[in-house]
Amino acid sequence: MNRLLYISFAIVILSVVIIVILSNFKESYDKNTPKFKLNVIIPIRNRDKELNEITDVLEDIFKKQNIEAKYYIVEQEEGAKFNEGKISNAAFIESLNDNFSDYYLFNDVDVWLEDTNIIKYNVNTDDIIRHPYGQKHCLGCFFLTTKKTFREINGYSNNYWGWGGEDVDLQNRAECKNVEIDRSNFKYRGKKNTGIIDDISGDSISTKKNAHNQKLKIKNSNKYKQNPNSIYLDGLTTCKYKIVSRVFYKQNPKMKKFKVFI
């Protein structure tokens, strides 16, 4: 009986020692494993509450996924209709000055993960665009890609003023240049239990108010099909803007927030 107790006690002690050793090994491994570097572009206008929330959520996710991120938060100055595509191009151009990473996340300010384990951001997106959530007719909400690929499609069109159209146009650009859009394990926007927080109130804006954008995306789609190289007449290569102000958001040097006049 005493021998059995001794053996049981020894097994317990040995198990504890093994757990401690494995825990220390994991901690040492995590510290020594190179972090995946990621540029994060977030276009905004008057969305301070959402910006505070999404940056907190992303930082938590990136810590768990061993990612070192650099943020480029771009805000359009008042005075003209919102142009998400053009200010996203401006943010991308600004990021090139830092040469921090070849990998990019473009993320709307009002869309983020509720379940932090459902999507991996530390993935290789060489020569593709990874689009895990949204609608399949457009590259909306958020997507991952590389510097090379975004340049290949010449970024967004600069001509979509007001809400809507730029994300459809971006997908048309990718398709006309035969860039693969990876939607494996895709989650549809508007479905229940996606594990993603998403403010879809902007979708209630009628197409009538965006008549210009609706006509433009059809016109551009036809143009891209006839001549794929026509994308180089409008986009990163023609994006003109002026930096109005610069700050470190939350006093964090890795979160660059700047306002642009376009």
N, C-alpha and C positions, 0 to 999 in steps of 0.2 A: 504493500500500500504506500509506504513512504517512498519507495522507489518510483512508483507511478507519479506521485506528487512532485518528486524531484524532476522527473522527465518533463512533466507538464509545465513546471515553472521554467525549466531551461528553454523549452520551446517558445514560451511567451517572451522571455528575455531576448532570445535570438531573433524573433519576429520584430521586436521593437528596434533592435540594432539595425536590422536590414532596412526597415522603413526610414530610419534616420539617415542611413548611408545613401539610399535612393533619393531622399529629399534633398540632401546636400549636393548630390550629383546633378539633379535637375536644376537646382538653383545656380550651380556653377556653369552648367551647360547653357542656361538662359542668358547668363551674363556674358558668356564668351561667344555666343552665336551672333553673327553680324545681323544688324537690323535691316529689314526691307525698307528702302527709302521710297517715299511717295509724295508727289506734289498734289495738293488739294485745292481746287478752284471752286469758289462759292460766289456766285453773282447775287447781289441783293439790292433792294431799295426799300427803306423804311421797314426793316424786319429785325429790329434789335432783339426782341424776345426770342424769336426762332434761332437767330444767330448764336445767342448765348447757349441755347439748348443743344443745337447740333454740334457745336464745337466741344461741349462737355461729353456728349455721347461718343463722338468720333475719337476723342482722346482716350476714353475708356476702352473702346474697341481696339484701337491701335496698340495700346499697352498690352492687351491680352494676345494680340496677334504678332507681337514683336516687330512693330512698324514704327519707323521714325518719319514723321510727317512735317511738311512745310506748307503752310496755308497761304493762299493768295485770295483774300476777301475783297472783292471789287464792288464798289457802290457807285451807281450812276447819279451824277448831280441832277438836281431838279431843273425843270425847264423844258424837257422834251419827253415824248413817250418812252416808256421803258424799252430797252433794246438788249435783251439778255444775250443774244448771240455776239453782238459787237463788244460788249464789256467783258464777255468771257474770252474773246480773242485778245483783248487788251491785257487781261490777267495772264494769259498764256505767254504773251510776248514779254511781259515784265518778268515772268518766272525764268525765262531764258538767261537773264542776267546773272542769276544765282547758280545755274547749272547744277542744281541739287540732285536731280534724279531724272531718269528717262521715263519714269512711270507716272501716270496722271489719273486722278479721280476728279471728274466734273460732277458736282452735286448741287441740286436745288436746295435752297436754305430750309425749306419746309418738309423735307423728306429724310427720315433717318430710321435706323433699325431699333425696334423695341426688343427683339430677341437678338442679342449681340453675337450669337453663334451661327446664324443662318447663312451669312455671306462672308466669304474670305476676300480680303482686300490685298493680301500679300501674294498675289498670283502673277504669273508671267502672262503678259498681254502683248507680246511681241507680234507685230503684223496683224493684230485683230482689234476689235472693239468688244469688250465684255459688257453686256447689258443684262443684268440679272433681274430687273424690276421695271415695270411700266406698261406700255402698250407696244405691240410688235410693229406698228406702222411708223414709229418714230423713236428717236433716241432721246427720250425725256426722262425726268426724275434724276437718275444718276447713271454714269457709265465709267468704265476704266479703259484706258488705252495708253499709248506711248507717244513720246514727242515725235518720233518718226511718222507714225500713222496719222496723227493730227495734222502734221505739216503736209502729208501726202494728199489729204482731202482739203487742204487750205483752210482748215478751221470752219467756223460758221460763216454763213452769209452775213454781211453787215446791214442788210436792207430790211429786216423785219422789225418794224416799229410798232409797239403795242404787244399785247399778249398773243402768243400762238404762232405756229408756222415754222419757227427756226429749227425746232427739233425734228420735224418732218423733212425739212430741207437738208439737215445734216445727214440723216439716214440716206437720202437720195444721193448725196455726194459720195458717201461711203460705197453705196451700191454701184454707182457709175465708175468707180475706180476699183471695183472688185475686191473691196476690203471685207473680210469675213466679220459678221456680227454674231458673236457667241451668246446664245440665249439658253444654254443648258441649265436645267433646274430653274426655269424662268417662273417668276411670280407676277401674276397679272394685277395691275393697278385696279382698285375698286373691289376686288374679291375680299372675302372675310378671312381672318386668321392668317394673314401673310407674315405677321411678325414685324411689320413696317408701319411706322407713323407717317401719315401723309395728309397734308392739308390740300384737299382737291377743290376747295371753294373757288379757285381761279378758273376752273373749268366751266363754271356757270356763265362766264362771259359769252355773250352770243356771237355767232360767226358774223352777224351783220356788222357789229362794231369792229370786226377784224377783216372786213371785206377786202382791204388792200392786201393783207397777208395771205388770205385764201387764194386770191388771184395770182399773187406772186409765186407761191409755192408750186402751182400748176404750171405757170410759165417757165419757172426754173427747171422743173422736172423734165419738161419737154426739151429744154435747151441742153441739159446734162446728157440726155439720151442721144441727142444728135451729135453733140461734141463734148465728151467728158472733160476735155481740157478747158472748157469754158469756166470751170470752177475757179481757175486761177485769175480770173478777171475781177473776182469779188471774194474777199475773205481776209485771211491773215496778211496777205501781200498788199492789201489796200486799206488796212485798218488804221485810221488816224484818230488819235485821242490826245487829251492833255491831262496830266496828273494835277489835280487841284490840291490834294492833301495826302499825307502819309502818316500812319501811326502804327504802333505795335498793339494789336488787339489783346486785351487782358494783360497788357504789359509783357507780352510773351514775344521775344524776338523771332520765334518760329511762326508767328501769326501776323503776317503783313496785311494791313487793311488800308486800302487807298480809295480815294474818290476820284472819278474821272469825268471829264467833260467830253462829250462826243457829238 
